[in-house]
Amino acid sequence: METSKTDLSIFTVGNPNNKPVVFVHGFPYDHTMWDKQIDELKSNYFCVTYDIRGLGESPIGGGQYTMESFVDDLETIINELKLDKSVLCGLSMGGYISLRAVERNESNYSGLILCDTRSASDTDEGKIKRAENVRKINTLGVKHFVSEFVPHCFSVKSITDSNEEYTKVLNKSLNSNAIGIKGCLLAMSGRTDTTSYLSKIKIPTLLLCGEDDRLTPPDTMELMVEQIPNSHFEIVPNAGHMSPIENAPFVNNRIKKFLGRI
């Protein structure tokens, strides 16, 4: 069921009386990356997904996004859907949004799931790389950027063994809007570092990372789990950066166990 409480594209599945779980997708994808998790959880939880501004079916606007405005959008969704103590689940850029949202107002949430993400802001090298990607989109087009970027999000094994699913994700991403993609790149480049808040997180936290993640390697997330009280870390076998898609049975099992404890 689609609802239009805000100008964003928001999707809800399940009984609104059940515990809410809000999923925040990664870059440059959309809400459908969580389909396998929604199918597993919808009977017992109220699942909320949405397309981040500039991506998927959400409006593009002027493309002048910030991480703070992304968190503003998330909080608007939570307020307008009247979600009480939801569990927040974010991957990659969705993890950046989730970490900043918890830092801003942890009382909104009862649990946090972080998939293939990091708390550190971009280094100077990282900022330069994002700027180069903006230039690449301006000169070569968004399809060229996406066709180079998406393969790095999947393990080689996933691309080889699940080529049909990988190709589906790639083809959908190729239709991304250039303004939205560039806006997200700039928002990520300008985001704040949330590392200092990790030790202050009070809600239960689950961290998941694909064993073959080339963008956010497991040792990066291990450093985070060492700082977050009441947290648990799992390495997802046979998966890269897109672990919820690449090994959904493992990820679903760990998420269900986590939700059952909070």
Summary of the structure (lengths in Angstrom):
residues: 262
radius of gyration: 16.9
end to end distance: 26.5
largest distance: 49.8
contacts: 917
relative contact order: 0.16
helix: 50%
strand: 16%
